[in-house]
Amino acid sequence: MIKLFVGLGNPGPEYEATRHNAGFWWIDEFARDLKVNLVPERGYFGLMARANVSGNTIWLLEPQTFMNVSGKSVAALARFFKIAPRKFWWCMTNSTFPRPGQTQTRRQPRRPQRPARYTRPARLIRLLAPARRHRSPGVKSEVVNWVLKKPSPDQRKLIDDSIIHSLKSWPAMVEGDMEKATMQVHTNKPQRPKPPRPTAPDAA
């Protein structure tokens, strides 16, 4: 079963509505579903909520350490509550998806563990996509500039719709039925925006 749900993003109002923070948006909506509040926890370097679901305790976490050092926050909470990495579920932006609102879940390949940092998801990654229309460019600065900008209103709606859809899978995650959870996440196929209708010619 999944016991720790982590959304990745950057703290601060300047990042709040940017594509980089889709992981935070997912956790925010999850907290509303569970009717719990995320509160600052200095000992875990993030915003945290705790909920009881069918007798199981789960944690929601939004690290406030900036994305590149999120492991500091995750490790602090996971160590204290003795949560194994295989029971993590990560939600983050993926800039390589072909269209906004696409979601994907996949297993992380096994790698040597780094218990001191938890910088890599050990088992599962949740990929939530406010994505580029094309695959990521090779220039790192272009990717950074893309994810640190706000999506258009149409793109944001696609992202929000995908969050609502993918959250239907959380009961299966908590129960440990990852095959069912994955199927529920992958049934979401965002509609491509319709092209504008051509303007009718003026009547003679």
N, C-alpha and C positions, 0 to 999 in steps of 0.2 A: 504494500500500500504506500501511497505518497503521503508524507507527513509535513513536509515543508515546501511551500509554494513561494518561489522567489520571482519578483518582477524586476528587471534591470532597466536603469535609466540614469539620468543625472538630476541632482537636486537643484532647487532654485527656480524662481519665476521665469527666468530667461529661457529655460529649457522645457518648461511645463507643457507647452502645446506643440513641441517639436516631434518629428518622427522618431527620434532617438528614445522617446519615453513611452513607447507603446507597451512595454512591459509593465510600467507603472499603471497605465490605463487599465490593463487586464486585471491587475491585483485590486485596483480601486473598485472595479465593477464586481469582482468576486466578493470583496468585503461587504458591498451593498447586498448582494445575494444572501450572505450569511448573517446580515444585520449586526456586524461588528465594526468597530472603529479602529483604524490604524493610528497608533500613538507613538510619539518619539520614545525610543529606548536607547539611552546613551551607552549602555553596556553592550548593545548589539550594533551600534553605529547605524541605526536605521529606524524606519517606521515599522511597527510590528502589531499584529493582531493575533489573538488566540481564539479558537472556536472548538466546540464539541460537536461532532457529527456522528450520530448513531453510536455513541459511546467511545468514539475515537477522537483524540486531540490532534488538531492540525494547527499549523502556524502559517501566517502570511507575512511576507517580509519585503520591504522596499529599501534596499541599502541606500544610505545617504552619503556614500563615500566616493561618488562618481563611478561610472561604469567600469573603468579599467581596474579598479581596486575593490570591486564588490566582494571579492573573496574574504576580505577582512571582516565584513559584516556577517556573511553567511557562516564563516568558520566560528565566530564567537557564539552565535545562536546554536549552531549544530552541536558544538562541543558541550555547551551547558546542558542541553536537553538530550544529548546522546542520540542524535539523529544521524543515521548512516547515509553517506552520499547517494546510495541507490534509492533512497526515499526522498530525494530532492526532485522538484519539478521547476524548471527554469522557463521564464517567459521573456523574450527579448525581440528586438527589431532584427529583421534580416533584409539587407539592402539588395539582395540578388534575385528576389522573386520578380516574376515578369509583370505583375500588376498589383495595385494596392488592394488590401483586404484579404489576400491569400494567407492561409494558415497551414502549418505543417508541424508534425511532431516526429521526432526520430530519436533513436538511441545514439548516445555518444560512444564512439569506439573506445574500448578499454585502453587506458594509458597508465603509466606508473602514477600511483597516488601521491599527492602532496598534502598530507594532513595538516601541515602548518599553515597552508594558505587557502586551500579549496578554490583555487583560481579557475579550475576547469570542472564543468559538470561531469560527474563520474558516470552517470547512467543515462539521464534523459535531458533533452533540451526541448523547450517549447519555443517555436519560432513563430512570431506574430508579425505580419508584414505590412508596414506602410511602405511599400517597395518602390523601387525605380521602375520606369517603364521599360528600361533596357537593363541588361546585366551590368554589374558594377564595373566602373572603369578601372584600369590598372593604377591610376594615380590616386594615392591615398587621400590627398587633400580634397579631391572631388567627391569622394565617398563621404568624408567628414562634413563637407559643406551641405551635402544632400540630406543627411540624417539630422543635421542640426537646424533644419528649416521646417516651418509648419507645412503640413499637407494642405492642399486646396480643400474647400468645403465638401466637394464631391468625394475626394479621396478620404477625408476624415469620416464621412458617413459610411463608406465601404469598410473602413477599419473598425468603426464602432459596431457595425452589423456583424463583422467577423468575430469580435469579442463576445457579443451576446450569444452568437451561435456556438462558439467553442466552449463557452462556460457550461453548456449542457453536458459536457463530458466530465465535469469534476466529480460527481458521485462515483463514477466508474474508477476514476483515479484513486479516490480515497479507499475504495473497496479493493484496489489492487488489480482490477481487470483492465490491464493496459491495452489489450487488443480491442476491447469494446470502446475504450476512450479514444484510441487512435482512429477507429472507424468513424466515430461521431465527429471528430475534428476534421477529418478529410472529406466529409460529405459537403463541406462548405465550398462552393465555387462562386466567387463574386462575379456579378454581371459586369460585362464591359460597358463603360458609359456609351450611351447611344449618340451617334453623330447628330449634330443639329440638322433639322429639316431644311431643305433648300427653300429659299424665299420664292414665293410664287411671282411670276412676272406681272407687272401692272397691266390691267386690262386696257386695250386700245380704246 
